[in-house]
Amino acid sequence: LKEQLPVHYYVMGACGEPGAPGNEWRNVADWPEPSTPVPVYFHESGRLALEAPEDPSASRMFRYDPANPVPTVGGCNLTIPAGPKDQRPVESRPDVLVFTSDPLPEPVEVTGRLKAKLFVSSDCPDTDFTVKLTDVYPDGRSMLVADGILRMRFREGFDREVFMEPGGLYEADVDLWSTSLVFNKGHRVRVAVSSSNAPRFDPNPNTGAGFRANAETRIAHNTLHVSKAHPSHIILPVR
């Protein structure tokens, strides 16, 4: 019998594209497999690129209203529709910042742990930041690959609460967990940043009050910095 190594994982690939790389099981000794952590940067224009931004003061601001959160569209859900759903219905919202790469000249495999490093500000003492990674097909579909969220009061750990000062600039590491996918040639990589994904995640009321302590909410004006000094980016484990 063929030796069975302890880790089995599935490498996703493009659907409906004959000969697309990926779409296979692998059997390996350890997880994650060796990869190169590649930072991919957000630019004020909405471009996602390997080159870091050069603008000394670039940023993007959006208004997050807990009474009108970004609705959940797919993902790792239990009691609501799940899976790699097309994100275009929510990407067009004014409270979602979208960053998209150029079409890929060749396939790119991303296998391992995903993390986004954001530099952010808010006019509220607490708020959330969400990050989605999607695979954009040539026909425009933006298919969800992975996502994550960070409640800012817990940015230094879940054992303590540290609130924000209005206008202060903070570093936020958003964990998108793990994936294995080959982005096919001609596809684009997209990252969407916002502050809600409901009902999958309970909308942050932005007040700093305890969890569901009351019905009070505040509208947050949240800023994502994409400057030379504060280059927000996602880190992709490229194989």
C-alpha positions as MATLAB code, in Angstrom:
seq = 'LKEQLPVHYYVMGACGEPGAPGNEWRNVADWPEPSTPVPVYFHESGRLALEAPEDPSASRMFRYDPANPVPTVGGCNLTIPAGPKDQRPVESRPDVLVFTSDPLPEPVEVTGRLKAKLFVSSDCPDTDFTVKLTDVYPDGRSMLVADGILRMRFREGFDREVFMEPGGLYEADVDLWSTSLVFNKGHRVRVAVSSSNAPRFDPNPNTGAGFRANAETRIAHNTLHVSKAHPSHIILPVR';
ca = [
       0.000    0.000    0.000;
       1.095    3.549   -0.704;
       2.280    5.365    2.417;
      -0.304    7.831    3.718;
       1.170   11.016    5.148;
      -0.734   12.722    7.994;
      -2.037   15.802    6.153;
      -4.573   15.724    3.315;
      -5.733   18.931    1.673;
      -7.514   19.950   -1.496;
      -6.035   22.498   -3.885;
      -8.878   24.470   -5.441;
      -8.731   25.697   -9.026;
     -10.844   27.531  -11.560;
     -14.246   25.986  -12.250;
     -15.492   25.555  -15.808;
     -12.049   26.112  -17.345;
     -10.749   22.861  -18.913;
      -7.151   22.124  -17.965;
      -7.079   24.689  -15.152;
      -4.323   23.885  -12.627;
      -5.341   22.802   -9.143;
      -8.555   20.882   -8.439;
      -6.611   18.039   -6.818;
      -5.950   16.373   -3.475;
      -2.489   16.382   -1.896;
      -1.035   14.176    0.802;
       1.865   15.800    2.701;
       3.874   15.423    5.893;
       3.135   18.772    7.509;
       1.008   21.935    7.306;
       1.478   24.524    6.100;
       3.735   23.510    3.255;
       6.750   25.733    2.510;
       5.745   28.927    0.739;
       6.950   32.470    0.166;
       5.053   35.190    2.058;
       4.347   37.825   -0.598;
       2.958   41.229    0.473;
       0.474   42.654   -2.026;
      -0.338   46.328   -1.472;
      -3.523   48.385   -1.603;
      -3.378   51.622   -3.600;
      -5.626   54.666   -3.349;
      -6.741   54.126   -6.963;
      -8.164   50.703   -6.064;
      -5.248   48.798   -7.546;
      -3.785   45.727   -5.831;
      -0.100   45.401   -6.700;
       3.277   44.001   -5.674;
       4.674   47.533   -5.661;
       4.261   49.441   -2.393;
       2.514   52.833   -2.561;
       4.679   55.938   -2.857;
       2.115   58.598   -1.952;
       3.063   60.087    1.457;
      -0.516   60.647    2.634;
      -2.891   58.408    0.644;
      -5.937   56.949    2.399;
      -9.493   55.758    1.772;
     -12.400   56.582    4.101;
     -15.843   54.995    4.392;
     -18.912   55.384    6.589;
     -19.971   52.331    8.562;
     -23.515   52.347    9.921;
     -24.319   49.400   12.244;
     -27.992   49.812   11.291;
     -27.088   49.050    7.649;
     -24.254   46.486    7.754;
     -22.743   44.732    4.750;
     -24.841   41.557    4.337;
     -23.153   38.168    4.451;
     -22.768   36.548    1.026;
     -21.382   33.027    1.419;
     -18.409   31.989    3.491;
     -17.836   29.418    6.236;
     -21.340   29.588    7.670;
     -23.406   27.002    9.536;
     -27.038   28.168    9.565;
     -27.110   30.560    6.605;
     -26.157   29.984    2.923;
     -22.465   29.093    2.716;
     -19.730   28.613    0.155;
     -17.720   30.587   -2.412;
     -20.444   33.016   -3.466;
     -20.046   35.872   -5.966;
     -19.293   39.037   -3.974;
     -20.267   41.592   -6.619;
     -23.632   42.390   -4.959;
     -21.831   43.767   -1.896;
     -18.637   45.059   -3.530;
     -20.598   47.907   -5.092;
     -21.565   49.353   -1.708;
     -19.979   52.678   -0.682;
     -18.863   51.148    2.634;
     -16.738   48.479    0.894;
     -13.242   49.355   -0.355;
     -12.210   47.176   -3.305;
      -8.629   46.583   -4.525;
      -8.030   44.505   -7.668;
      -4.885   43.254   -9.385;
      -4.149   43.269  -13.090;
      -4.976   40.014  -14.929;
      -2.432   37.353  -14.009;
       0.027   36.514  -16.820;
       0.367   32.962  -15.449;
      -1.267   30.799  -12.744;
      -0.391   31.623   -9.141;
      -0.805   29.108   -6.324;
      -1.633   30.417   -2.854;
      -1.417   27.717   -0.179;
      -1.175   28.362    3.558;
      -2.118   30.946    6.155;
      -3.525   34.294    5.007;
      -3.132   37.571    6.885;
      -3.852   41.205    6.121;
      -1.953   44.047    7.764;
      -4.060   47.202    7.892;
      -3.224   50.692    9.072;
      -6.474   52.284   10.196;
      -8.137   55.190   11.955;
     -11.664   55.813   13.245;
     -13.666   58.518   14.965;
     -15.126   55.886   17.335;
     -13.551   54.131   20.346;
     -14.217   50.704   18.836;
     -15.149   49.326   15.424;
     -14.511   46.272   13.245;
     -12.436   45.771   10.103;
     -13.226   42.957    7.680;
     -11.098   41.600    4.837;
     -12.178   39.333    1.961;
      -9.957   37.644   -0.610;
     -11.685   36.790   -3.897;
     -10.830   35.178   -7.238;
     -12.077   37.380  -10.088;
     -12.882   35.384  -13.235;
     -12.517   36.874  -16.727;
     -16.326   37.223  -16.904;
     -16.294   39.444  -13.795;
     -17.394   36.973  -11.120;
     -15.721   37.731   -7.797;
     -15.721   34.396   -5.988;
     -15.029   34.352   -2.260;
     -11.868   32.490   -1.231;
     -11.383   33.479    2.418;
     -12.324   36.218    4.841;
     -11.658   37.475    8.345;
     -12.578   40.149   10.854;
     -10.954   42.028   13.732;
     -12.747   43.872   16.530;
     -10.380   46.722   17.272;
     -10.720   46.601   21.045;
      -9.104   43.135   20.850;
      -6.267   44.065   18.474;
      -3.691   43.440   21.233;
      -5.234   40.139   22.345;
      -8.493   38.701   23.598;
      -7.341   38.886   27.223;
      -7.720   42.675   27.355;
      -9.642   45.524   25.757;
      -7.744   48.502   24.325;
      -9.917   51.245   22.870;
      -8.984   53.705   20.132;
      -8.510   57.432   20.371;
     -10.429   59.386   17.704;
      -8.111   60.074   14.777;
      -5.343   57.850   16.135;
      -3.549   55.574   13.689;
      -3.441   51.880   14.529;
      -2.026   48.684   13.078;
      -4.556   45.884   12.685;
      -3.661   42.295   11.762;
      -6.662   40.477   10.298;
      -6.454   36.674   10.203;
      -8.115   35.127    7.146;
      -7.220   31.580    8.246;
      -5.916   29.207    5.559;
      -6.598   28.247    1.957;
      -5.170   26.459   -1.053;
      -6.094   27.799   -4.473;
      -4.529   28.291   -7.874;
      -5.568   31.640   -9.360;
      -5.638   30.784  -13.047;
      -4.013   32.738  -15.860;
      -6.191   35.718  -16.842;
      -7.891   35.848  -13.430;
      -7.432   38.758  -11.040;
      -6.863   38.808   -7.300;
      -9.169   41.059   -5.290;
      -9.285   42.219   -1.673;
     -12.295   43.979   -0.168;
     -12.048   45.887    3.128;
     -15.038   47.001    5.166;
     -16.342   46.999    8.754;
     -19.208   44.494    8.768;
     -20.346   41.105    7.487;
     -23.739   40.409    9.048;
     -25.272   38.176   10.239;
     -22.149   36.026   10.107;
     -20.523   38.485   12.505;
     -22.482   40.603   14.969;
     -22.309   44.252   13.810;
     -20.115   46.390   16.048;
     -22.188   49.260   17.529;
     -19.017   51.423   17.555;
     -19.788   52.755   21.063;
     -17.241   50.806   23.089;
     -20.000   49.387   25.306;
     -20.004   45.754   26.368;
     -21.259   43.014   24.059;
     -24.975   43.679   23.430;
     -25.061   45.870   26.559;
     -27.692   48.162   25.052;
     -29.304   49.175   21.776;
     -27.189   52.310   21.272;
     -25.149   52.596   18.064;
     -22.873   55.153   16.432;
     -21.958   55.718   12.818;
     -18.205   55.301   12.347;
     -16.078   57.141    9.813;
     -13.282   54.643    9.262;
     -10.072   55.279    7.340;
      -7.745   52.787    5.672;
      -4.245   54.212    5.165;
      -2.511   53.239    1.914;
       0.500   55.539    2.035;
       4.247   55.028    1.809;
       4.621   55.183    5.593;
       1.520   53.098    6.293;
       1.131   50.649    3.380;
      -1.858   48.421    4.128;
      -1.505   45.049    2.415;
      -2.402   41.375    2.353;
       0.258   38.675    2.734;
      -0.214   35.726    0.367;
       1.632   32.406    0.872;
       2.753   31.782   -2.710;
       4.083   28.358   -3.796;
];
